[in-house]
């Protein structure tokens, strides 16, 4: 039997559909329900009731994800550009990352974070839409894992691992590879 | 309706008649005050005094199973929401005064201004999705009630009819910065569907106001 050649996008979409099978999974963010960016494309095949289209309020979106996680949901919170994602850092760095420690181990909210790095080819989306702060984020987080999805072969195993281990993780995806 | 200097929105019902004597809060804070002055707490503490009556009244509207989110000045809220005194004391002595937490009591705090606001909003969204009868109670100060994140959460919760109750605790300042002066306003405005009370804080912003050798 020949091996099915999966693309970067195919692996992302396969991972999202795999996670969507979990009862408590919810996908949050802009363009989860409606077209507008690659987040929408990546969720092809995921049922509408699993998605929550969010207003533009990046920090609030991350906080909502934490609040949902405290009550048993598994939020997959999606940001279509790294440049937008950095607006959520108060909730990510000061709260989600430190939650277990500051709460004396009482709470361990589990949130999956997806961040896309904007593409420069074939169209350069510009300075405010294409930055990649992967190293900076990694250095700011003490306890949350950061996975840089450079290679398509990493994608499904890494998402599956995070889900099984229930470990909050930031996944960096690359629009150019879609 | 304004009673005991508390604004209580319309159609709110008390769950409990009496919680406990406010002396419990006063005495607890005095005990922490003394332990801190002995140099036995090598971490920041934010004691409260002057709002015990208002808090005791507001907590009559709060069910023990509800979520409570508040800030660094949280000892009274924790006691009123049912955290055992010993557990609370242990957390304070081990450096967790600013983020007292209890899973059993659905209680969490943050020492970042406005930090708990979107988390409380998410908890309220979860309760609605789970068709729970519980509520989320969010306590914020006057300065925090002017933050952008407050209005995002307020609008979202009201537009989606989420079970989020908000209490604004107005001591007129953030640390020692005057809220009205810095915003150039004469009176703090707040929505008519949130609880509100004014008080004068009887302790310094943090610590005890006394010189302590650690």
Interface residues (C-beta under 8 A of the other chain):
Chain A: X55 X57 X59 X60 X61 X62 X63 X64 X65 X66 X67 X68 X69 X70 X71 X72 X73 X90 X91 X94 X95 X102 X103 X104 X106 X107
Chain B: X91 X94 X96 X99 X101 X102 X103 X108 X110 X112 X115 X117 X118 X119 X120 X121 X122 X123 X124 X125 X126 X127 X129 X130 X149 X152 X153 X156
